[in-house]
Amino acid sequence: MSPNRRDFLITTAAAFSAARVLGANDRVQVGFIGYGLIGAQHVHDFKNLPDVDLAAISDVYEPRLREGQAACGPRCQAYADFRRLLDRPDIQAVVVSTPDHWHALLTIMACAAGKDVYVEKPLTLFVREGRWMISAAKRYQRVVQVGTQQRSGRHYADAVQMLQDGYIGKIHTVRMGSFRNVMPGFGTPPDADPPPAMNYDLWLGPAPKRLYNSNRSLYHFRWFWDYSGGQMTNLGAHEIDVIHWAMKSGAPHAVASAGGRFALTDNGETPDTQDSLFEYSGFTTLWSHREASRGRGQGGGLEFFGTKGSMTLDRSGFQVFPDPEVPPQNQIPEFQGHPVGGPQRVQTTQIPPWCEPVKRSVYNDLLRSHARNFIDCVKSRRQPASSLEEEHQVAIACHLANISLRLGRKVRWDAEREEIVGDSEASAMLVRPYRKPWDQVLAGSQL
Ligand SMILES: NC(=O)c1ccc[n+]([C@@H]2O[C@H](COP(=O)([O-])OP(=O)(O)OC[C@H]3O[C@@H](n4cnc5c(N)ncnc54)[C@H](O)[C@@H]3O)[C@@H](O)[C@H]2O)c1
């Protein structure tokens, strides 16, 4: 199952094999790589697009491969090895729904094979992968959509417009987070032989060789640094994306993060409790997640704070909470008695709000709209809703937070040079080695 010589040689001939310009009425042949939690959802959504053929599917776990093939329909070809799917010149686009440690390499290889790519978030496992992906997409002139589906949510677009128009005034802070209680965690299964129906070596791909452990594999890979960045990258990527969109910003210039796996008693590694403070020009944002406490059942999603009020925003809708226009001196607390020189209160008959309340519910299917947008861009060659460049900036923010958490100190970011400032230990964490022989595939791509 090692890559062969053909896999190392990423040629322009392959790149343009599927580059025929499609018309609006053409059907797009799509291949799916990874049929897990979100892969199955993508198959469902793409199946509902009238101009898409679900031509092929690949998964390293045989039962899922067969289930996915059945879901795609009788004309779908199943491949235990994704490279054989990429070999097919008739496939124009692929949807990558594997764990995070495969996102970059699969995108690079698919671009080189002439496929357009819809790749799930978080875009990368480590910072440097993002620039490699951008280079590959540019070199092979590929359309790449990233799975931050809020970008295709119409209520998100409306909310972002209101924020950019100043509806809640000047925005100086954004809070975001995720709160739930999964105590005591997902257990501590022993290391074991991988299931015979799984090609575990191909599941690991560029990640370090480890004994198989069921918690390190399907779905639960998220809680291990070798494959993911925990909730900071898993859920944080979605929220930071909306902040960058609304605030028209790139990556933060400094990040400080703290937390740990304080409460869960399973064998996971990433923090169950984490707070990350991101510094941007003119505003700050705070990410908090709790895996072992749901709190008041609030605090998830986004909360923008402006000088006229605040806005909450999540996948179910958005709401504006106006602040009352109370004279500042009337907000000084009152206690017993009125000593000389105390605050002079302004007499008010009415306290108007700074703006009017607004409440909107979700009004389109984000995932299906994002899939639609991708296929439209495959045909038009336009930039899709979630562009590689913007999602690279989002991934940078998430990874910087985890670097700060793991080193126990604040990191500063030079966006121009894409370097951490004055901290060689932190800088070393911007890149990780790929395991052999996948390092040769990367080297062969000469990005
Ligand atoms: N956008 C969203 O709302 C959303 C929701 C869930 C997951 N995700 C993202 O999607 C990705 C997958 O998450 P999941 O929960 O579906 O994981 P999962 O473990 O349920 O599914 C991943 C599938 O990929 C397969 N796979 C692994 N390596 C492969 C390879 N080299 N070739 C082919 N198949 C391979 C696995 O066998 C598995 O079936 C993650 O990066 C996650 O962050 C995004």
The ligand as an SDF file (V2000), in Angstrom:
LIG
                    3D

 44 48  0  0  0  0  0  0  0  0999 V2000
  -18.2510   21.0130    8.6990 N   0  0  0  0  0  0  0  0  0  0  0  0
  -18.7980   20.3340    9.6740 C   0  0  0  0  0  0  0  0  0  0  0  0
  -19.8180   20.7110   10.2210 O   0  0  0  0  0  0  0  0  0  0  0  0
  -18.1280   19.0440   10.1280 C   0  0  0  0  0  0  0  0  0  0  0  0
  -18.8430   18.1340   10.9170 C   0  0  0  0  0  0  0  0  0  0  0  0
  -18.1940   16.9530   11.2800 C   0  0  0  0  0  0  0  0  0  0  0  0
  -16.8800   16.7170   10.8880 C   0  0  0  0  0  0  0  0  0  0  0  0
  -16.2190   17.6290   10.1460 N   0  0  0  0  0  0  0  0  0  0  0  0
  -14.8150   17.3870    9.7340 C   0  0  0  0  0  0  0  0  0  0  0  0
  -14.7950   16.2960    8.8240 O   0  0  0  0  0  0  0  0  0  0  0  0
  -13.6500   15.4850    9.0380 C   0  0  0  0  0  0  0  0  0  0  0  0
  -14.1070   14.0570    9.3020 C   0  0  0  0  0  0  0  0  0  0  0  0
  -14.8070   13.9930   10.5200 O   0  0  0  0  0  0  0  0  0  0  0  0
  -15.8200   12.8030   10.8540 P   0  0  0  0  0  0  0  0  0  0  0  0
  -16.4540   13.1120   12.1390 O   0  0  0  0  0  0  0  0  0  0  0  0
  -16.6780   12.5650    9.6810 O   0  0  0  0  0  0  0  0  0  0  0  0
  -14.7710   11.5900   11.0480 O   0  0  0  0  0  0  0  0  0  0  0  0
  -15.0260   10.0250   10.8990 P   0  0  0  0  0  0  0  0  0  0  0  0
  -13.9080    9.3500   11.5900 O   0  0  0  0  0  0  0  0  0  0  0  0
  -16.4170    9.6700   11.2930 O   0  0  0  0  0  0  0  0  0  0  0  0
  -14.9220    9.7830    9.3240 O   0  0  0  0  0  0  0  0  0  0  0  0
  -13.7140    9.8830    8.6150 C   0  0  0  0  0  0  0  0  0  0  0  0
  -13.7000    8.7750    7.5780 C   0  0  0  0  0  0  0  0  0  0  0  0
  -12.5290    8.9260    6.7610 O   0  0  0  0  0  0  0  0  0  0  0  0
  -11.9850    7.6340    6.5270 C   0  0  0  0  0  0  0  0  0  0  0  0
  -10.5780    7.7770    6.1460 N   0  0  0  0  0  0  0  0  0  0  0  0
   -9.4990    8.0590    6.8980 C   0  0  0  0  0  0  0  0  0  0  0  0
   -8.3970    8.1270    6.1480 N   0  0  0  0  0  0  0  0  0  0  0  0
   -8.7930    7.8860    4.8670 C   0  0  0  0  0  0  0  0  0  0  0  0
   -8.0990    7.8110    3.6200 C   0  0  0  0  0  0  0  0  0  0  0  0
   -6.7760    8.0010    3.5310 N   0  0  0  0  0  0  0  0  0  0  0  0
   -8.7990    7.5290    2.4980 N   0  0  0  0  0  0  0  0  0  0  0  0
  -10.1570    7.3240    2.5630 C   0  0  0  0  0  0  0  0  0  0  0  0
  -10.8650    7.3600    3.7280 N   0  0  0  0  0  0  0  0  0  0  0  0
  -10.1750    7.6580    4.8570 C   0  0  0  0  0  0  0  0  0  0  0  0
  -12.2100    6.9080    7.8400 C   0  0  0  0  0  0  0  0  0  0  0  0
  -12.1190    5.5080    7.6980 O   0  0  0  0  0  0  0  0  0  0  0  0
  -13.5930    7.3830    8.2180 C   0  0  0  0  0  0  0  0  0  0  0  0
  -14.6020    6.5540    7.7280 O   0  0  0  0  0  0  0  0  0  0  0  0
  -12.8930   16.1060   10.1900 C   0  0  0  0  0  0  0  0  0  0  0  0
  -11.8280   16.8710    9.7110 O   0  0  0  0  0  0  0  0  0  0  0  0
  -13.9190   16.9740   10.8800 C   0  0  0  0  0  0  0  0  0  0  0  0
  -13.3620   18.1070   11.5040 O   0  0  0  0  0  0  0  0  0  0  0  0
  -16.8110   18.7770    9.7370 C   0  0  0  0  0  0  0  0  0  0  0  0
  1  2  1  0
  2  3  2  0
  2  4  1  0
  4  5  1  0
  4 44  2  0
  5  6  2  0
  6  7  1  0
  7  8  2  0
  8  9  1  0
  8 44  1  0
  9 10  1  0
  9 42  1  0
 10 11  1  0
 11 12  1  0
 11 40  1  0
 12 13  1  0
 13 14  1  0
 14 15  2  0
 14 16  1  0
 14 17  1  0
 17 18  1  0
 18 19  2  0
 18 20  1  0
 18 21  1  0
 21 22  1  0
 22 23  1  0
 23 24  1  0
 23 38  1  0
 24 25  1  0
 25 26  1  0
 25 36  1  0
 26 27  1  0
 26 35  1  0
 27 28  2  0
 28 29  1  0
 29 30  1  0
 29 35  2  0
 30 31  1  0
 30 32  2  0
 32 33  1  0
 33 34  2  0
 34 35  1  0
 36 37  1  0
 36 38  1  0
 38 39  1  0
 40 41  1  0
 40 42  1  0
 42 43  1  0
M  CHG  2   8   1  16  -1
M  END
$$$$
